């Protein structure tokens, strides 16, 4: 029996690299029964010659509407059995499409799957390599059944996607957590989702420290915290595993005890001991990721990455706490 046909969906806001090599890599993995759909989010400039092919369908949203709306548009127009979403800055491995098709062929009950970044991010620099390796480690260390979804390199049966109304493009009109929210809905409706970290792509995104903090807080931590508090998912998602919860608790404790150690001499000894315990817990819970950082980037950059990881955990945990307090206050005042 032939495998399901694929509809590659790639949204973009420009034709500039890395979109070119990323799009060509994804198209190269398609078979003759598959199709490629590129959606320009907004009014597109002249199409590059390499993209003006009969094998690639070009759509656009007329005005900037966000990747959720762009992917929804492509899904409505697609003809394939399985929608394969790939970000414009992800260069999929040569075997990625074959692996996706094989998973859906071998498991007719599988509703969706997603893969992972590889451990060789293209962008140089301490922040870029830390951020991309963190994402790689999170996915590669949790293979198997999942309750979330990821459009960086993810696939879903088209009938499931349309039946659930696609991504929530009203709530998420810019790059956000629309894929996570969709995954929760899919899981709640009985759709089985698989995380297969052998399906990989190279991420080309360059991160600065300011961009990382702003993106993580505004487009990740705040909406994600609100989603958790509103929906209260029954099963733990990737960012809600026990180790992540304990890491967050240790970071919040550090925020309290570090000022105490500095400002309250009478409590300094106890506060310093508490700091040591928190740091030991953080290093123990996250030792596999820290080893990955050092192995892939060297001792100097790896050590800086460990510091960035601590910063990431602190501002993410603080954001969740502040959002939780704000949401609780809203409920109490109604």
Phi, psi and omega in degrees: 000129180293150180288170179294148176281148183251143169242104176289131179235118179231110173275152178206161175243002174198166180264000186285158175298144018269008183303318183305298180296328179292317179294316181296323179295320180292317181296324183298335181273356182279152176264176182295338180271358183263173178220158177238131179235122175252128181244119175272124181276094185124195176272119187281147168286178179309137184285135177299150184300321183294335182269347181277070181234152179296336183281350180244124177268130182251126177234163174211159185263359180074317174222155183300117186235352181098158183294332179297313179294321180296317180291323177298319178300314180296321182297322179292330182269345187292154179246348185284163177286327184235130175271127178247111181266130177226130177292155183292346180245022177245121179262101187291150176292158186300332183262006187297312182295321178296320178294320178298312181297321181295320180296315180289328178292320184280343183225090182298340181271356180288125181270322184202161174209163173210160185248224189205156163293152173278181184261022176231067181301145186284326185285134178278176177102150184298313185292315181298315183290321176299310187296317181287324178290329175298316179296316178302313183294319180301316181282316186291338181267002180227055179289158176111202182303141182226162176242008182238185177211161182214127182266000174300320175200082184219158183221146181214144176298135186298323181294322175297314183300312182290324180297329180269003178081013177070203179282154177279089184280349178280310178290322185244085182262015173212169180305123187206228182244031181299329179287322177297314180298319178297318179300320177297317178297316180299314179297318181296332179271007176093006178283130180275132181239138181239134170260113180244096184289357174281346174272107192230160174213156178269127181271133182256001186292136174263129180248131165262165180298316180297318180295319180298311182296314181297315180295314182298323182279308187284320187254356179235290190297314183294304180295325179294318178298317179297320180296317179298314184291326181281318187264332182045068182303138183288326181257147180289131174270183186303321184269007181239021175293162183303319181297323179292321179295316179292323177297318178297317179298319179296321179293318178296323177295322177298321180300329181275312190282333179297310176300324178298317180298328182276320192258342185239092184303324183293338180251009189298316183298313179296321180293320179296319176298319179295322177299315179299318179295318179296315180294319179298320178295316180297314181293324180291314182292331186245021186296325181293322178290318180296323176295321177299315179303312183292320180296320185272336186238354182092167185295317184293303181294326177296319178295320175296324177296323177298319178296317177298324178297318177299317177299315179302315180295322182293309184288331176292317180293318178297320179298314179300317181297315180295320178295319179298318178296317181295317179294322178295318179298321178298316181295323182288333182269358180283000000 
